[in-house]
Amino acid sequence: LRHLPHIVIMAPKDENELQSMVKTAVDYEDGPIALRYPRGAGVGVPLSDYPSALPIGKAEILKEGSDLLILAIGNRVYPALEAANVLADTGISATVINARFVKPLDIDLIAPLAEKIGKVITVEDHALAGGFGSAIIETLADQGILAHVRRLGIPDEFVEHGDIKILYNQCGYDEQGIIKAGQDLLSLEQ
């Protein structure tokens, strides 16, 4: 849907953020909004009694680090945080951003961090072709930022129906896949 002019595309990290995104969509008057959420249960976070609308196109930093930038969206945010914690135990410091929005992207937050850190992983529960990671690469190119980017998501092939944890692992965008991508990116320096 990214090719549609003026569309806003959101994906919540958990059920509480989903409430806020629904509120955002209801209040938004400047065009269409697409809200992408996965099948299955939420992660079990407490729900706000009074959800508030999110600022359109604003991401949030969940963890700060200097070696690696992990840009995650939707249900891949918590696995990205877990991967960053495991990487920290091995001496790799990662910034983790909950992008929240596929369109518009928070360029003011993402671009300077990508330029400074130089090693970027995008993580999405979506097709890599034309997805969130592609939007990040396009944005960095438009900003003239050179960075090593590794996109994690559904590859350009048919993926059979099955248990989602198994499929995330097979496609390489579960916690272990994120850890491996981070280690691989950092090995480029050596």
Salt bridges, closest charged atoms under 4 A:
GLU17 OE2 - LYS13 NZ 3.47
GLU17 OE2 - ARG100 NE 2.77
ASP27 OD2 - LYS23 NZ 3.08
GLU60 OE2 - LYS13 NZ 2.96
GLU60 OE1 - ARG100 NH2 3.30
ASP106 OD1 - LYS58 NZ 3.94
GLU124 OE1 - HIS126 ND1 3.55
GLU138 OE1 - ARG2 NH1 3.02
ASP184 OD2 - ARG150 NH1 3.68
ASP184 OD2 - LYS180 NZ 2.79
